[in-house]
Amino acid sequence: MTGIAGVSLVAWVWLLAGQGGFWRTDVRLPRGGGRAPVRAWPDVAVVVPARDEAEVIGISLSSLLAQEYPGRAEVFLVDDGSTDGTGELARELGARPGALPLTVTSPGEPPQGWTGKLWAVRHGMALAGERTGAEYFLLTDADIAHRPGSLRALVEAAVGEDLDMVSQMARLRVETGWERLIVPAFVYFFAQLYPFRWINRPRGRTAAAAGGCVLLRASAAKAADVPDAIRQSVIDDVALARAVKRSGGRIWLGLAEQVDSVRPYPDLAELWRMVARSAYAQLRHNPLVLAGTVLGLALIYLVPPVAAVGGAVAGAWPLCVLGTAAWAVMAGTYLPMLRYYGQPWALAPLLPYTAALYLLMTVDSAVQHYRGRGAAWKGRTYAKPDATV
C-alpha cells in the first residue's frame, strides 16, 4: 500500500508540473482585444438551438438581443420541436424595441444519423448564411447568458489573434450545495483532460471547445465541413474543435468572464444525469478504456485520503505521509478553480469525495449504454452515438 501511495504522489507531482498547467485559471480572453485592432467589424450570425427551454430562454435570449456590438449582428433561434412554448416566448422577446434582429425557425425532426442539436445548428447556420452572408457564427446554447460586451470581446479576440474558432467555458451556476460540490470539479476535470494551453497551441494535437459559447469563422466551418462531418456526435463541442483543427484552423479555449450558464441543477439527480448522459461516450464506449479510467481515478483521487487516514490509524507513518502529501497537492491544484467560482477553500479537501461521485456517474453511464438506453437529452435517446468522431 505504501508503494501505491508513492505512485499516487508521483502522479500528482507530474500532473502539477507536466499537464499543461491545467489547474491554472488565467486563460481568459485578452482584455482590450488581440494584437491587431478590429478595423471593420464583421457581420455575425448568432445561432441558438433550443428544445424545451422556456424556463431559461427569457434570460439567455434577452442577453443576446441586447448585445452591444459595433457591427451587424442577427440572432437565429432554432426551435427544435419544443412543446413548452419556447418559440412563442422567443418571438415575444424579439418584438421588444431596440433588440437585435431575431428569426425564429424550426428544422423539423432530425433525419437518421443526426443528433437533434446538430441538425438544429445546421439548419440555423444554413439559414443565417443565406440571409446574412455572415463572416462569423456565434454558436451558443439556449441556457447561456451573455453580458452586453460578450460578442464584441469574442470578435476582438478572433480578429486580433487571427483565430478561426474562439470558445469560452461558461461560468456554470453554483447556488445549491450540490452545485457547489460538483460544478467546479466538472470544469477542473475537463481542464485536466483537455489543458487549455495545449488546446491553444497552433500545432498542438489537443482539441476541445465548450459548446455553450463558440465563435466560428464561416470559412473555417466550410473547410471543416461542419456540422455535417460531426452529425452523430453527442459530445459535439470536442468533435467540432477536432474537425476545425484537423482542417488547419486555429482554435482557442478559455474560461469566461462575461458568459454564464443559467441552467439550474437543484439536486444531485439532475447533476448525475448531466454527467452520466455522455460520460461513456467520452470514453468511446470502450470497456477497456472504462476500466483504465476507473483504476486511474481510484489511484489519483481515492488512494491519497485512504492512505493518509488509514496510515494514521494503523501507525504506518510513511504511508500516512505519502497519502497526506498527495492529498495536499491535489487540494492545492483545486484551489484556483474554487476561487474562480467564489467558493470556500474548505471544499478543496473534499475533491476525492467528488471524484468518487464522478467515477460512479461514469460507471452508470456505461451501464445505461449496455442496457440500450444510450445518451438521452430532452426526450431523445441516442443508443449508440459516436463519441467525438
Secondary structure as a PSIPRED ss2 file (coil, helix, strand):
# PSIPRED VFORMAT (PSIPRED V4.0)

   1 M C   1.000  0.000  0.000
   2 T H   0.000  1.000  0.000
   3 G H   0.000  1.000  0.000
   4 I H   0.000  1.000  0.000
   5 A H   0.000  1.000  0.000
   6 G H   0.000  1.000  0.000
   7 V H   0.000  1.000  0.000
   8 S H   0.000  1.000  0.000
   9 L H   0.000  1.000  0.000
  10 V H   0.000  1.000  0.000
  11 A H   0.000  1.000  0.000
  12 W H   0.000  1.000  0.000
  13 V H   0.000  1.000  0.000
  14 W H   0.000  1.000  0.000
  15 L H   0.000  1.000  0.000
  16 L H   0.000  1.000  0.000
  17 A H   0.000  1.000  0.000
  18 G H   0.000  1.000  0.000
  19 Q C   1.000  0.000  0.000
  20 G C   1.000  0.000  0.000
  21 G C   1.000  0.000  0.000
  22 F C   1.000  0.000  0.000
  23 W C   1.000  0.000  0.000
  24 R C   1.000  0.000  0.000
  25 T C   1.000  0.000  0.000
  26 D C   1.000  0.000  0.000
  27 V C   1.000  0.000  0.000
  28 R C   1.000  0.000  0.000
  29 L C   1.000  0.000  0.000
  30 P C   1.000  0.000  0.000
  31 R C   1.000  0.000  0.000
  32 G C   1.000  0.000  0.000
  33 G C   1.000  0.000  0.000
  34 G C   1.000  0.000  0.000
  35 R C   1.000  0.000  0.000
  36 A C   1.000  0.000  0.000
  37 P C   1.000  0.000  0.000
  38 V C   1.000  0.000  0.000
  39 R C   1.000  0.000  0.000
  40 A C   1.000  0.000  0.000
  41 W C   1.000  0.000  0.000
  42 P C   1.000  0.000  0.000
  43 D C   1.000  0.000  0.000
  44 V E   0.000  0.000  1.000
  45 A E   0.000  0.000  1.000
  46 V E   0.000  0.000  1.000
  47 V E   0.000  0.000  1.000
  48 V E   0.000  0.000  1.000
  49 P E   0.000  0.000  1.000
  50 A E   0.000  0.000  1.000
  51 R C   1.000  0.000  0.000
  52 D C   1.000  0.000  0.000
  53 E C   1.000  0.000  0.000
  54 A C   1.000  0.000  0.000
  55 E C   1.000  0.000  0.000
  56 V C   1.000  0.000  0.000
  57 I H   0.000  1.000  0.000
  58 G H   0.000  1.000  0.000
  59 I H   0.000  1.000  0.000
  60 S H   0.000  1.000  0.000
  61 L H   0.000  1.000  0.000
  62 S H   0.000  1.000  0.000
  63 S H   0.000  1.000  0.000
  64 L H   0.000  1.000  0.000
  65 L H   0.000  1.000  0.000
  66 A C   1.000  0.000  0.000
  67 Q C   1.000  0.000  0.000
  68 E C   1.000  0.000  0.000
  69 Y C   1.000  0.000  0.000
  70 P C   1.000  0.000  0.000
  71 G C   1.000  0.000  0.000
  72 R C   1.000  0.000  0.000
  73 A E   0.000  0.000  1.000
  74 E E   0.000  0.000  1.000
  75 V E   0.000  0.000  1.000
  76 F E   0.000  0.000  1.000
  77 L E   0.000  0.000  1.000
  78 V E   0.000  0.000  1.000
  79 D E   0.000  0.000  1.000
  80 D C   1.000  0.000  0.000
  81 G C   1.000  0.000  0.000
  82 S C   1.000  0.000  0.000
  83 T C   1.000  0.000  0.000
  84 D C   1.000  0.000  0.000
  85 G C   1.000  0.000  0.000
  86 T H   0.000  1.000  0.000
  87 G H   0.000  1.000  0.000
  88 E H   0.000  1.000  0.000
  89 L H   0.000  1.000  0.000
  90 A H   0.000  1.000  0.000
  91 R H   0.000  1.000  0.000
  92 E H   0.000  1.000  0.000
  93 L H   0.000  1.000  0.000
  94 G H   0.000  1.000  0.000
  95 A C   1.000  0.000  0.000
  96 R C   1.000  0.000  0.000
  97 P C   1.000  0.000  0.000
  98 G C   1.000  0.000  0.000
  99 A C   1.000  0.000  0.000
 100 L C   1.000  0.000  0.000
 101 P C   1.000  0.000  0.000
 102 L E   0.000  0.000  1.000
 103 T E   0.000  0.000  1.000
 104 V E   0.000  0.000  1.000
 105 T E   0.000  0.000  1.000
 106 S C   1.000  0.000  0.000
 107 P C   1.000  0.000  0.000
 108 G C   1.000  0.000  0.000
 109 E C   1.000  0.000  0.000
 110 P C   1.000  0.000  0.000
 111 P C   1.000  0.000  0.000
 112 Q C   1.000  0.000  0.000
 113 G C   1.000  0.000  0.000
 114 W C   1.000  0.000  0.000
 115 T C   1.000  0.000  0.000
 116 G H   0.000  1.000  0.000
 117 K H   0.000  1.000  0.000
 118 L H   0.000  1.000  0.000
 119 W H   0.000  1.000  0.000
 120 A H   0.000  1.000  0.000
 121 V H   0.000  1.000  0.000
 122 R H   0.000  1.000  0.000
 123 H H   0.000  1.000  0.000
 124 G H   0.000  1.000  0.000
 125 M H   0.000  1.000  0.000
 126 A H   0.000  1.000  0.000
 127 L H   0.000  1.000  0.000
 128 A H   0.000  1.000  0.000
 129 G H   0.000  1.000  0.000
 130 E H   0.000  1.000  0.000
 131 R H   0.000  1.000  0.000
 132 T H   0.000  1.000  0.000
 133 G C   1.000  0.000  0.000
 134 A C   1.000  0.000  0.000
 135 E C   1.000  0.000  0.000
 136 Y E   0.000  0.000  1.000
 137 F E   0.000  0.000  1.000
 138 L E   0.000  0.000  1.000
 139 L E   0.000  0.000  1.000
 140 T E   0.000  0.000  1.000
 141 D C   1.000  0.000  0.000
 142 A C   1.000  0.000  0.000
 143 D C   1.000  0.000  0.000
 144 I E   0.000  0.000  1.000
 145 A E   0.000  0.000  1.000
 146 H E   0.000  0.000  1.000
 147 R C   1.000  0.000  0.000
 148 P C   1.000  0.000  0.000
 149 G C   1.000  0.000  0.000
 150 S H   0.000  1.000  0.000
 151 L H   0.000  1.000  0.000
 152 R H   0.000  1.000  0.000
 153 A H   0.000  1.000  0.000
 154 L H   0.000  1.000  0.000
 155 V H   0.000  1.000  0.000
 156 E H   0.000  1.000  0.000
 157 A H   0.000  1.000  0.000
 158 A H   0.000  1.000  0.000
 159 V H   0.000  1.000  0.000
 160 G H   0.000  1.000  0.000
 161 E C   1.000  0.000  0.000
 162 D C   1.000  0.000  0.000
 163 L C   1.000  0.000  0.000
 164 D C   1.000  0.000  0.000
 165 M E   0.000  0.000  1.000
 166 V E   0.000  0.000  1.000
 167 S E   0.000  0.000  1.000
 168 Q E   0.000  0.000  1.000
 169 M E   0.000  0.000  1.000
 170 A E   0.000  0.000  1.000
 171 R E   0.000  0.000  1.000
 172 L C   1.000  0.000  0.000
 173 R C   1.000  0.000  0.000
 174 V C   1.000  0.000  0.000
 175 E C   1.000  0.000  0.000
 176 T C   1.000  0.000  0.000
 177 G H   0.000  1.000  0.000
 178 W H   0.000  1.000  0.000
 179 E H   0.000  1.000  0.000
 180 R H   0.000  1.000  0.000
 181 L H   0.000  1.000  0.000
 182 I H   0.000  1.000  0.000
 183 V H   0.000  1.000  0.000
 184 P H   0.000  1.000  0.000
 185 A H   0.000  1.000  0.000
 186 F H   0.000  1.000  0.000
 187 V H   0.000  1.000  0.000
 188 Y H   0.000  1.000  0.000
 189 F H   0.000  1.000  0.000
 190 F H   0.000  1.000  0.000
 191 A H   0.000  1.000  0.000
 192 Q H   0.000  1.000  0.000
 193 L H   0.000  1.000  0.000
 194 Y C   1.000  0.000  0.000
 195 P C   1.000  0.000  0.000
 196 F H   0.000  1.000  0.000
 197 R H   0.000  1.000  0.000
 198 W H   0.000  1.000  0.000
 199 I H   0.000  1.000  0.000
 200 N C   1.000  0.000  0.000
 201 R C   1.000  0.000  0.000
 202 P C   1.000  0.000  0.000
 203 R C   1.000  0.000  0.000
 204 G C   1.000  0.000  0.000
 205 R C   1.000  0.000  0.000
 206 T C   1.000  0.000  0.000
 207 A C   1.000  0.000  0.000
 208 A C   1.000  0.000  0.000
 209 A C   1.000  0.000  0.000
 210 A C   1.000  0.000  0.000
 211 G C   1.000  0.000  0.000
 212 G C   1.000  0.000  0.000
 213 C E   0.000  0.000  1.000
 214 V E   0.000  0.000  1.000
 215 L E   0.000  0.000  1.000
 216 L E   0.000  0.000  1.000
 217 R E   0.000  0.000  1.000
 218 A H   0.000  1.000  0.000
 219 S H   0.000  1.000  0.000
 220 A H   0.000  1.000  0.000
 221 A H   0.000  1.000  0.000
 222 K H   0.000  1.000  0.000
 223 A H   0.000  1.000  0.000
 224 A H   0.000  1.000  0.000
 225 D C   1.000  0.000  0.000
 226 V C   1.000  0.000  0.000
 227 P C   1.000  0.000  0.000
 228 D H   0.000  1.000  0.000
 229 A H   0.000  1.000  0.000
 230 I H   0.000  1.000  0.000
 231 R C   1.000  0.000  0.000
 232 Q C   1.000  0.000  0.000
 233 S E   0.000  0.000  1.000
 234 V C   1.000  0.000  0.000
 235 I C   1.000  0.000  0.000
 236 D H   0.000  1.000  0.000
 237 D H   0.000  1.000  0.000
 238 V H   0.000  1.000  0.000
 239 A H   0.000  1.000  0.000
 240 L H   0.000  1.000  0.000
 241 A H   0.000  1.000  0.000
 242 R H   0.000  1.000  0.000
 243 A H   0.000  1.000  0.000
 244 V H   0.000  1.000  0.000
 245 K H   0.000  1.000  0.000
 246 R H   0.000  1.000  0.000
 247 S C   1.000  0.000  0.000
 248 G C   1.000  0.000  0.000
 249 G C   1.000  0.000  0.000
 250 R C   1.000  0.000  0.000
 251 I E   0.000  0.000  1.000
 252 W E   0.000  0.000  1.000
 253 L E   0.000  0.000  1.000
 254 G E   0.000  0.000  1.000
 255 L E   0.000  0.000  1.000
 256 A E   0.000  0.000  1.000
 257 E E   0.000  0.000  1.000
 258 Q E   0.000  0.000  1.000
 259 V E   0.000  0.000  1.000
 260 D E   0.000  0.000  1.000
 261 S E   0.000  0.000  1.000
 262 V C   1.000  0.000  0.000
 263 R C   1.000  0.000  0.000
 264 P C   1.000  0.000  0.000
 265 Y C   1.000  0.000  0.000
 266 P C   1.000  0.000  0.000
 267 D C   1.000  0.000  0.000
 268 L H   0.000  1.000  0.000
 269 A H   0.000  1.000  0.000
 270 E H   0.000  1.000  0.000
 271 L H   0.000  1.000  0.000
 272 W H   0.000  1.000  0.000
 273 R H   0.000  1.000  0.000
 274 M H   0.000  1.000  0.000
 275 V H   0.000  1.000  0.000
 276 A H   0.000  1.000  0.000
 277 R H   0.000  1.000  0.000
 278 S H   0.000  1.000  0.000
 279 A H   0.000  1.000  0.000
 280 Y H   0.000  1.000  0.000
 281 A H   0.000  1.000  0.000
 282 Q H   0.000  1.000  0.000
 283 L C   1.000  0.000  0.000
 284 R C   1.000  0.000  0.000
 285 H C   1.000  0.000  0.000
 286 N C   1.000  0.000  0.000
 287 P H   0.000  1.000  0.000
 288 L H   0.000  1.000  0.000
 289 V H   0.000  1.000  0.000
 290 L H   0.000  1.000  0.000
 291 A H   0.000  1.000  0.000
 292 G H   0.000  1.000  0.000
 293 T H   0.000  1.000  0.000
 294 V H   0.000  1.000  0.000
 295 L H   0.000  1.000  0.000
 296 G H   0.000  1.000  0.000
 297 L H   0.000  1.000  0.000
 298 A H   0.000  1.000  0.000
 299 L H   0.000  1.000  0.000
 300 I H   0.000  1.000  0.000
 301 Y H   0.000  1.000  0.000
 302 L H   0.000  1.000  0.000
 303 V H   0.000  1.000  0.000
 304 P H   0.000  1.000  0.000
 305 P H   0.000  1.000  0.000
 306 V H   0.000  1.000  0.000
 307 A H   0.000  1.000  0.000
 308 A H   0.000  1.000  0.000
 309 V H   0.000  1.000  0.000
 310 G H   0.000  1.000  0.000
 311 G H   0.000  1.000  0.000
 312 A H   0.000  1.000  0.000
 313 V H   0.000  1.000  0.000
 314 A H   0.000  1.000  0.000
 315 G C   1.000  0.000  0.000
 316 A C   1.000  0.000  0.000
 317 W H   0.000  1.000  0.000
 318 P H   0.000  1.000  0.000
 319 L H   0.000  1.000  0.000
 320 C H   0.000  1.000  0.000
 321 V H   0.000  1.000  0.000
 322 L H   0.000  1.000  0.000
 323 G H   0.000  1.000  0.000
 324 T H   0.000  1.000  0.000
 325 A H   0.000  1.000  0.000
 326 A H   0.000  1.000  0.000
 327 W H   0.000  1.000  0.000
 328 A H   0.000  1.000  0.000
 329 V H   0.000  1.000  0.000
 330 M H   0.000  1.000  0.000
 331 A H   0.000  1.000  0.000
 332 G H   0.000  1.000  0.000
 333 T H   0.000  1.000  0.000
 334 Y H   0.000  1.000  0.000
 335 L H   0.000  1.000  0.000
 336 P H   0.000  1.000  0.000
 337 M H   0.000  1.000  0.000
 338 L H   0.000  1.000  0.000
 339 R H   0.000  1.000  0.000
 340 Y H   0.000  1.000  0.000
 341 Y C   1.000  0.000  0.000
 342 G C   1.000  0.000  0.000
 343 Q C   1.000  0.000  0.000
 344 P C   1.000  0.000  0.000
 345 W H   0.000  1.000  0.000
 346 A H   0.000  1.000  0.000
 347 L H   0.000  1.000  0.000
 348 A H   0.000  1.000  0.000
 349 P H   0.000  1.000  0.000
 350 L H   0.000  1.000  0.000
 351 L H   0.000  1.000  0.000
 352 P H   0.000  1.000  0.000
 353 Y H   0.000  1.000  0.000
 354 T H   0.000  1.000  0.000
 355 A H   0.000  1.000  0.000
 356 A H   0.000  1.000  0.000
 357 L H   0.000  1.000  0.000
 358 Y H   0.000  1.000  0.000
 359 L H   0.000  1.000  0.000
 360 L H   0.000  1.000  0.000
 361 M H   0.000  1.000  0.000
 362 T H   0.000  1.000  0.000
 363 V H   0.000  1.000  0.000
 364 D H   0.000  1.000  0.000
 365 S H   0.000  1.000  0.000
 366 A H   0.000  1.000  0.000
 367 V H   0.000  1.000  0.000
 368 Q H   0.000  1.000  0.000
 369 H H   0.000  1.000  0.000
 370 Y H   0.000  1.000  0.000
 371 R C   1.000  0.000  0.000
 372 G C   1.000  0.000  0.000
 373 R C   1.000  0.000  0.000
 374 G C   1.000  0.000  0.000
 375 A E   0.000  0.000  1.000
 376 A E   0.000  0.000  1.000
 377 W E   0.000  0.000  1.000
 378 K C   1.000  0.000  0.000
 379 G C   1.000  0.000  0.000
 380 R E   0.000  0.000  1.000
 381 T E   0.000  0.000  1.000
 382 Y E   0.000  0.000  1.000
 383 A C   1.000  0.000  0.000
 384 K C   1.000  0.000  0.000
 385 P C   1.000  0.000  0.000
 386 D E   0.000  0.000  1.000
 387 A C   1.000  0.000  0.000
 388 T C   1.000  0.000  0.000
 389 V C   1.000  0.000  0.000
